[in-house]
Amino acid sequence: MAVANNNPSTETIAQRAKNELREYALLSLYLFVCFGALILYKAAILGEEGISYLPSGLAAIKALILAKFIMLGQMIRLGDRRGGGRIAYVIAYKALLYLILLLVLSVLEEVVVGLIHGRSVAASLAEFGGAKLPQTLATSLIMLLILIPYLASRELNVALGEGRLWTLLLERRDGPRSAGLTAIARESGPTNPSDHPYQ
């Protein structure tokens, strides 16, 4: 006979772990699609030059690693201590902070991998500069563009109320002005811009 668990702290921890695992899976999938598209584009360009390039599993590995780094940033509440502000500024500010975090952790990852394979720290760091500097800058810009939609969806979800963003996106619209959308917008908070938390 099963005994019900009435310990709220245990249930809260279990629910939180489930939510974090689901968010990690969705974030990994989002990054995988982005990286996969970029790799296919690069493969197509190199293929026109007669160069074969299609690294197996690279997009999935990078997506899993970077998703873990981003979740780490969320765990330490990166950018949340700045306080209020317009939501566009908050998104841009957090995107820059997360980009810096990803770059630092990626450099540390390369250094550790280099040490495992017998390379010096200087040799590993040199791969991010010199002739590869333009590629590093381009990759950083692409990563910033990938981060902005993800962080925007999170901030909009907070501003509208937990779960309401996805309700707005997935609700069927019968006309230019859906009654359901209007009702949710009305429930999401004050319509006066001066009363909005992001000011």
HELIX and SHEET records of a PDB file:
HELIX    1   1 PRO A    8  GLU A   48  1                                  41    
HELIX    2   2 LEU A   58  MET A   75  1                                  18    
HELIX    3   3 ASP A   80  ARG A   82  5                                   3    
HELIX    4   4 ILE A   87  ILE A  116  1                                  30    
HELIX    5   5 VAL A  121  ALA A  126  1                                   6    
HELIX    6   6 GLY A  130  LYS A  132  5                                   3    
HELIX    7   7 LEU A  133  LEU A  160  1                                  28    
HELIX    8   8 ARG A  164  LEU A  170  1                                   7    
HELIX    9   9 ALA A  179  GLU A  187  1                                   9    
HELIX   10  10 PRO A  193  ASP A  195  5                                   3    
END                                                                             
